[in-house]
Structure formats: structure tokens, C-alpha cells
Amino acid sequence: MASGWAPTQVPGLGRYVAAQALGLASEQVAMNVTLLGGGFGRRLEVDFIAQAAHIARSQPGVPVQTFWSREQDSTHDFYRPPCVARYQVGFDAQGQLVAWTAASAGPSIVQQFLNRQFGLPGAGPDKTTAEGAFDQPYEWPAARGSHRIVELPVPVGFWRSVGHSHQAFFTESFVDEAAHAAGQDPLAFRLALLKNHPRHAAVLRAAATKAGWGTPLAPAADGAKKARGIALHQSFGSIVAQVAEVSLDPADAKRFRVHRVVAAIDCGLAVNPNGIRQQMESAIVFGLTAALYGEVTLDKGQVQQSNFHQQALLRFNECPMVETEIIASTEPPEGVGEPGTPPIAPAVANALFALNGQRLRSLPLKLA
């Protein structure tokens, strides 16, 4: 018999890999779940459990605890999948929208996960790679979308909001770009594509109204001009719209600040409104951190970011004021832990375009 203690989201899988490493049947291993802290996908992996079990097998009767330094953890991780996309939109001679195409490519988390944990090939479509793109609410006169799975020698894993995190950035950035190309207000342009989706339209209007969309913005405390950007996305059953207020640093045109984020969410019946607001604030800070600082680079196969000096977290004095409007609903309750993450990056990018005309099409957001 063997016993293990681990902060895991998948104790059954943890028991399985421990048993494999120890040469025991799963029934001979007890896996105890400790306090998790934040999960966000990393706790779905069980590599650290397998490592502890392998060491324990070589040291019978001796308790074994594995501990990774932050540097080890950062450079031997399962990373958010890199993804690229190509979007096109067509207008007729009268400036009316006629067609939309979207194509993206990136590695599959599910295929890697199945192969890593069970040795399975994981062949076939992986919905998580294109979620948020193939099921977007906008009604284009004609539309075509595709995603190609690309195998890369970089381990990828689940991340807060999974495929929605990159697909929302692609879609909402390009919808904004299409609105400007058509000479239309980004809010009005979106609402015109949501005529048959009243819940989505209501969420978008709620965020825009609360943020004062269309009204002048007072300058920042340093006198810098502000601008707003908007984004809408549905994930995990919930609809979220966000408006971000952004200004440029007067002393450095490459630096910017997010002052305020107004969010509206329709998650069905709001069972715990305070909990919903907390999750929205958390998801926005999580997503904004990645949008500003979430860069991972490799040199000769080695990840170069090892600690906070190379990949920062959003500091308290950088956090925007977050206001959340919860839409009253009698629909069944849906997810609230992840839907606040996808819209923040495109909302900020769209605000930056409104501010200085620079369209940022990659993450993290870097002004030229």
C-alpha cells in the first residue's frame, strides 16, 4: 500500500500515475487532495506526482516530498498554446458587409494531454483549440471558419479559458478593425450583427452604458488623453462584455495604463452575486497580466523566462478599477470563473487603436 498527498484537480489520474510508477495496482494507492491554491490548468497535470512516486520507489519506507523552485517550474511547464490566425472581411460597393472568413492554427492541448497521460494518439478534431471562434454569436451574411492543428515540440496545457483566450483576441480585435474599416462605431457595428441574439446585445449595451460609451473621457491624472475599447465574448455558457479605459504614458509613448474596466455578464441565474464579481475581477487581472507581460521565448529549446524579473505579474498600482454589472436572468446558472478572461486583451487593444491608431495584432501587447 502507498499513500500520497498532492494539490491536484484529478486525484484519480494522480493515483493512476503513482501506481504505475510504484508498480502497484491503483487500488493499492490512496491519493489525498490537499488545498489547491489556484488551479488554472496546471493542477490537471500529474508530472510532480509521478516524480515523487518514482523517487519513493527507490527509497522504500522513506517519506518523499518533491518541491520545485519557481525557476524550475517556470522553465519546465505546460504552456499556453501559441496560435496564429488570418481573418478577412468583405464589403460591397455600398459598404455593406457581405462575407467573413477566419482561419487559425495551433497545437492541440487535448491531443498532447491524452498522449502524455495515457499514451493515446488523441487523433481527430479538438474543439478546445477553436472554441470561441466556431461558436461566436455574430451573424455574417456569409462566413467560413477553419482551424488546423499544428504539432510543435513545446508542451502545452490548459490555461484559464483555454482556447477562448486566443480566439476571443482574434475575433474581437478583427470585429473592431472591420467596424473602423466600414466607418462605423464599434458598438453599433457589433449590435447590427447581434439582431437575433438579444441576450448578447443586452450584455453589450449594459457594459457600454455603464462605461459611458460615446461620451467624452476626462484626462488621466497626469493629463494624458484616454480612450475606450470594447469586446464581447461567450464562453462556458456565460456572455461577457468589457469596456477598457486606457491612456498613454506622456513620458513614454510605448507605455500605457489601463485605468478602468467595466464588465457586464449574463451567467444565467446569479446564485452568488458577490462571488461573480470577485471572479470577474480575478479573471480580468489574470487576463490583463498575460496581455501585458505573458511572453515566453525559447533559445535552443530552453525557456528564457525563469522568474518575475523576466515575466512580471500585474502589480497593485497597475490594476484598473473594475466594475461589474450582472444581468438579471432566470436561465440556468453558467460558468463565472473563466469567462471574464477572454475579452480583456481585445478590449485593451481596441482602446489603444482608438487612442493612437496603432492596431496591435499579437500578444503580449507592445506599442511600437
VEXTORGU-198598 format. One record per residue (C-alpha): x, y, z; residue number from 1; residue in one letter. Coordinates in steps of 0.2 Angstrom, whole numbers, padded with zeros to 4 digits, always signed. Layout:
// residues N
- X|Y|Z|n|res
- X|Y|Z|NUM|a
...
END
This chain:
// residues 368
- X|Y|Z|n|res
- +0000|+0000|+0000|1|m
- +0005|+0018|-0003|2|a
- -0002|+0035|+0001|3|s
- +0001|+0052|-0007|4|g
- -0004|+0070|-0004|5|w
- -0005|+0082|-0018|6|a
- -0014|+0098|-0024|7|p
- -0022|+0090|-0039|8|t
- -0038|+0093|-0048|9|q
- -0038|+0075|-0054|10|v
- -0035|+0063|-0039|11|p
- -0040|+0048|-0049|12|g
- -0027|+0051|-0063|13|l
- -0014|+0056|-0049|14|g
- -0017|+0039|-0041|15|r
- -0016|+0030|-0058|16|y
- +0002|+0038|-0062|17|v
- +0008|+0035|-0044|18|a
- +0003|+0017|-0045|19|a
- +0011|+0015|-0062|20|q
- +0027|+0022|-0055|21|a
- +0027|+0011|-0040|22|l
- +0022|-0005|-0049|23|g
- +0006|-0006|-0039|24|l
- -0012|-0008|-0043|25|a
- -0022|+0008|-0042|26|s
- -0032|+0000|-0028|27|e
- -0016|+0000|-0018|28|q
- -0013|+0018|-0019|29|v
- -0023|+0031|-0008|30|a
- -0022|+0049|-0015|31|m
- -0026|+0063|-0003|32|n
- -0031|+0080|-0010|33|v
- -0023|+0095|-0001|34|t
- -0028|+0113|-0003|35|l
- -0025|+0118|-0021|36|l
- -0022|+0136|-0021|37|g
- -0025|+0142|-0039|38|g
- -0028|+0128|-0052|39|g
- -0029|+0137|-0069|40|f
- -0024|+0121|-0078|41|g
- -0008|+0117|-0070|42|r
- -0016|+0106|-0057|43|r
- -0023|+0095|-0071|44|l
- -0005|+0089|-0074|45|e
- +0002|+0075|-0063|46|v
- +0020|+0075|-0068|47|d
- +0025|+0080|-0050|48|f
- +0015|+0066|-0043|49|i
- +0024|+0053|-0054|50|a
- +0041|+0061|-0050|51|q
- +0038|+0059|-0031|52|a
- +0032|+0041|-0034|53|a
- +0047|+0036|-0044|54|h
- +0059|+0043|-0030|55|i
- +0048|+0034|-0016|56|a
- +0050|+0018|-0025|57|r
- +0069|+0019|-0024|58|s
- +0068|+0024|-0006|59|q
- +0056|+0011|+0002|60|p
- +0049|+0016|+0019|61|g
- +0055|+0034|+0017|62|v
- +0043|+0049|+0016|63|p
- +0046|+0058|+0000|64|v
- +0041|+0076|-0004|65|q
- +0045|+0084|-0021|66|t
- +0047|+0103|-0022|67|f
- +0051|+0114|-0037|68|w
- +0059|+0131|-0036|69|s
- +0050|+0144|-0046|70|r
- +0064|+0144|-0059|71|e
- +0062|+0126|-0062|72|q
- +0043|+0127|-0063|73|d
- +0043|+0142|-0075|74|s
- +0056|+0133|-0087|75|t
- +0048|+0116|-0086|76|h
- +0030|+0120|-0088|77|d
- +0015|+0116|-0099|78|f
- +0012|+0132|-0108|79|y
- -0002|+0141|-0116|80|r
- -0003|+0136|-0134|81|p
- +0004|+0148|-0147|82|p
- -0009|+0151|-0160|83|c
- -0010|+0162|-0176|84|v
- -0025|+0167|-0187|85|a
- -0029|+0175|-0203|86|r
- -0046|+0185|-0204|87|y
- -0054|+0193|-0219|88|q
- -0069|+0203|-0222|89|v
- -0078|+0209|-0237|90|g
- -0089|+0224|-0241|91|f
- -0099|+0228|-0257|92|d
- -0098|+0244|-0266|93|a
- -0111|+0252|-0254|94|q
- -0100|+0247|-0239|95|g
- -0112|+0233|-0234|96|q
- -0104|+0218|-0225|97|l
- -0105|+0203|-0237|98|v
- -0093|+0190|-0231|99|a
- -0081|+0184|-0217|100|w
- -0068|+0171|-0216|101|t
- -0057|+0165|-0202|102|a
- -0043|+0153|-0201|103|a
- -0032|+0149|-0186|104|s
- -0018|+0136|-0182|105|a
- -0010|+0130|-0166|106|g
- -0006|+0114|-0156|107|p
- -0019|+0104|-0148|108|s
- -0020|+0103|-0129|109|i
- -0031|+0088|-0128|110|v
- -0020|+0078|-0140|111|q
- -0005|+0082|-0130|112|q
- -0013|+0078|-0114|113|f
- -0020|+0061|-0119|114|l
- -0003|+0056|-0126|115|n
- +0006|+0062|-0111|116|r
- -0005|+0054|-0098|117|q
- -0011|+0038|-0107|118|f
- -0001|+0036|-0122|119|g
- -0016|+0038|-0133|120|l
- -0014|+0047|-0150|121|p
- -0029|+0059|-0147|122|g
- -0032|+0060|-0166|123|a
- -0047|+0069|-0173|124|g
- -0054|+0087|-0170|125|p
- -0051|+0096|-0154|126|d
- -0065|+0108|-0150|127|k
- -0054|+0117|-0137|128|t
- -0042|+0124|-0150|129|t
- -0056|+0134|-0159|130|a
- -0069|+0137|-0146|131|e
- -0075|+0154|-0146|132|g
- -0072|+0156|-0165|133|a
- -0084|+0142|-0172|134|f
- -0097|+0146|-0160|135|d
- -0097|+0165|-0160|136|q
- -0114|+0174|-0160|137|p
- -0111|+0187|-0174|138|y
- -0122|+0183|-0189|139|e
- -0112|+0187|-0205|140|w
- -0121|+0186|-0222|141|p
- -0108|+0173|-0227|142|a
- -0095|+0165|-0216|143|a
- -0082|+0152|-0217|144|r
- -0070|+0146|-0202|145|g
- -0057|+0133|-0200|146|s
- -0043|+0128|-0188|147|h
- -0028|+0117|-0192|148|r
- -0019|+0108|-0178|149|i
- +0000|+0110|-0179|150|v
- +0011|+0099|-0169|151|e
- +0025|+0108|-0160|152|l
- +0039|+0102|-0149|153|p
- +0033|+0113|-0135|154|v
- +0022|+0105|-0121|155|p
- +0006|+0114|-0120|156|v
- -0008|+0113|-0106|157|g
- -0024|+0121|-0101|158|f
- -0025|+0139|-0096|159|w
- -0039|+0150|-0089|160|r
- -0052|+0150|-0103|161|s
- -0042|+0138|-0114|162|v
- -0045|+0141|-0132|163|g
- -0056|+0156|-0129|164|h
- -0041|+0166|-0123|165|s
- -0033|+0167|-0140|166|h
- -0049|+0165|-0151|167|q
- -0058|+0180|-0142|168|a
- -0042|+0191|-0145|169|f
- -0043|+0186|-0164|170|f
- -0061|+0189|-0166|171|t
- -0064|+0204|-0156|172|e
- -0049|+0213|-0162|173|s
- -0054|+0210|-0180|174|f
- -0073|+0214|-0177|175|v
- -0066|+0231|-0171|176|d
- -0055|+0233|-0186|177|e
- -0069|+0229|-0198|178|a
- -0080|+0242|-0189|179|a
- -0067|+0255|-0192|180|h
- -0065|+0249|-0210|181|a
- -0083|+0252|-0213|182|a
- -0083|+0269|-0204|183|g
- -0095|+0263|-0191|184|q
- -0095|+0264|-0172|185|d
- -0088|+0248|-0165|186|p
- -0103|+0246|-0153|187|l
- -0116|+0250|-0166|188|a
- -0107|+0238|-0178|189|f
- -0107|+0224|-0166|190|r
- -0126|+0227|-0162|191|l
- -0130|+0226|-0180|192|a
- -0123|+0208|-0181|193|l
- -0132|+0203|-0165|194|l
- -0150|+0207|-0170|195|k
- -0156|+0189|-0167|196|n
- -0146|+0187|-0151|197|h
- -0155|+0198|-0138|198|p
- -0145|+0192|-0123|199|r
- -0128|+0196|-0131|200|h
- -0135|+0213|-0136|201|a
- -0141|+0216|-0119|202|a
- -0124|+0212|-0111|203|v
- -0115|+0223|-0124|204|l
- -0127|+0238|-0121|205|r
- -0126|+0236|-0102|206|a
- -0107|+0237|-0102|207|a
- -0107|+0251|-0114|208|a
- -0120|+0261|-0105|209|t
- -0111|+0259|-0088|210|k
- -0094|+0264|-0096|211|a
- -0102|+0280|-0104|212|g
- -0098|+0274|-0121|213|w
- -0099|+0288|-0133|214|g
- -0097|+0302|-0120|215|t
- -0080|+0312|-0118|216|p
- -0067|+0305|-0106|217|l
- -0059|+0316|-0093|218|a
- -0040|+0316|-0095|219|p
- -0030|+0305|-0083|220|a
- -0022|+0312|-0068|221|a
- -0006|+0315|-0077|222|d
- -0015|+0325|-0091|223|g
- -0015|+0310|-0103|224|a
- -0029|+0308|-0115|225|k
- -0040|+0292|-0113|226|k
- -0049|+0281|-0125|227|a
- -0061|+0267|-0123|228|r
- -0061|+0249|-0131|229|g
- -0075|+0236|-0131|230|i
- -0076|+0217|-0133|231|a
- -0089|+0204|-0132|232|l
- -0087|+0185|-0129|233|h
- -0096|+0170|-0124|234|q
- -0088|+0156|-0115|235|s
- -0093|+0142|-0103|236|f
- -0111|+0146|-0105|237|g
- -0109|+0165|-0100|238|s
- -0109|+0181|-0110|239|i
- -0097|+0194|-0105|240|v
- -0094|+0212|-0112|241|a
- -0080|+0223|-0106|242|q
- -0075|+0241|-0109|243|v
- -0057|+0246|-0105|244|a
- -0052|+0264|-0102|245|e
- -0033|+0267|-0107|246|v
- -0021|+0281|-0108|247|s
- -0003|+0283|-0115|248|l
- +0011|+0287|-0103|249|d
- +0016|+0306|-0108|250|p
- +0034|+0302|-0104|251|a
- +0035|+0286|-0115|252|d
- +0024|+0283|-0130|253|a
- +0027|+0264|-0128|254|k
- +0020|+0263|-0111|255|r
- +0001|+0263|-0107|256|f
- -0010|+0261|-0092|257|r
- -0027|+0253|-0090|258|v
- -0037|+0264|-0078|259|h
- -0054|+0256|-0078|260|r
- -0063|+0241|-0084|261|v
- -0082|+0240|-0085|262|v
- -0089|+0222|-0087|263|a
- -0106|+0215|-0089|264|a
- -0110|+0197|-0088|265|i
- -0125|+0186|-0091|266|d
- -0122|+0170|-0082|267|c
- -0140|+0164|-0080|268|g
- -0147|+0164|-0063|269|l
- -0135|+0174|-0052|270|a
- -0133|+0162|-0037|271|v
- -0119|+0172|-0028|272|n
- -0118|+0190|-0035|273|p
- -0103|+0194|-0024|274|n
- -0094|+0178|-0029|275|g
- -0097|+0183|-0048|276|i
- -0090|+0200|-0045|277|r
- -0074|+0193|-0037|278|q
- -0072|+0180|-0051|279|q
- -0074|+0194|-0064|280|m
- -0061|+0205|-0055|281|e
- -0049|+0190|-0054|282|s
- -0051|+0184|-0072|283|a
- -0048|+0202|-0078|284|i
- -0032|+0204|-0068|285|v
- -0027|+0187|-0074|286|f
- -0030|+0191|-0092|287|g
- -0023|+0208|-0091|288|l
- -0007|+0201|-0084|289|t
- -0005|+0190|-0098|290|a
- -0010|+0203|-0111|291|a
- +0004|+0215|-0104|292|l
- +0018|+0203|-0098|293|y
- +0014|+0185|-0104|294|g
- +0028|+0182|-0116|295|e
- +0038|+0165|-0116|296|v
- +0053|+0164|-0128|297|t
- +0064|+0149|-0131|298|l
- +0083|+0148|-0136|299|d
- +0089|+0132|-0142|300|k
- +0074|+0123|-0134|301|g
- +0076|+0132|-0117|302|q
- +0063|+0144|-0110|303|v
- +0071|+0160|-0106|304|q
- +0059|+0167|-0093|305|q
- +0063|+0160|-0076|306|s
- +0055|+0172|-0063|307|n
- +0046|+0188|-0060|308|f
- +0061|+0199|-0067|309|h
- +0058|+0192|-0084|310|q
- +0039|+0189|-0083|311|q
- +0030|+0201|-0072|312|a
- +0014|+0200|-0064|313|l
- +0002|+0215|-0063|314|l
- +0006|+0225|-0048|315|r
- -0007|+0233|-0036|316|f
- -0003|+0250|-0043|317|n
- -0006|+0244|-0061|318|e
- -0023|+0236|-0058|319|c
- -0038|+0245|-0065|320|p
- -0054|+0249|-0056|321|m
- -0066|+0235|-0061|322|v
- -0085|+0237|-0061|323|e
- -0096|+0223|-0064|324|t
- -0114|+0223|-0070|325|e
- -0124|+0207|-0068|326|i
- -0138|+0205|-0079|327|i
- -0154|+0198|-0071|328|a
- -0159|+0181|-0078|329|s
- -0169|+0166|-0074|330|t
- -0159|+0155|-0086|331|e
- -0149|+0141|-0078|332|p
- -0133|+0146|-0070|333|p
- -0117|+0145|-0080|334|e
- -0098|+0147|-0078|335|g
- -0091|+0163|-0070|336|v
- -0073|+0158|-0066|337|g
- -0066|+0159|-0084|338|e
- -0077|+0170|-0095|339|p
- -0070|+0186|-0088|340|g
- -0053|+0182|-0095|341|t
- -0055|+0182|-0114|342|p
- -0062|+0199|-0118|343|p
- -0049|+0210|-0108|344|i
- -0035|+0208|-0121|345|a
- -0045|+0214|-0136|346|p
- -0054|+0227|-0126|347|a
- -0037|+0235|-0121|348|v
- -0030|+0233|-0139|349|a
- -0046|+0241|-0146|350|n
- -0044|+0255|-0134|351|a
- -0026|+0258|-0139|352|l
- -0031|+0259|-0158|353|f
- -0044|+0272|-0153|354|a
- -0031|+0281|-0144|355|l
- -0016|+0282|-0156|356|n
- -0022|+0272|-0172|357|g
- -0010|+0258|-0169|358|q
- -0018|+0241|-0172|359|r
- -0009|+0228|-0161|360|l
- -0012|+0210|-0168|361|r
- -0001|+0200|-0157|362|s
- +0001|+0196|-0138|363|l
- +0008|+0202|-0127|364|p
- +0003|+0220|-0132|365|l
- +0018|+0230|-0136|366|k
- +0017|+0248|-0144|367|l
- +0030|+0252|-0157|368|a
END
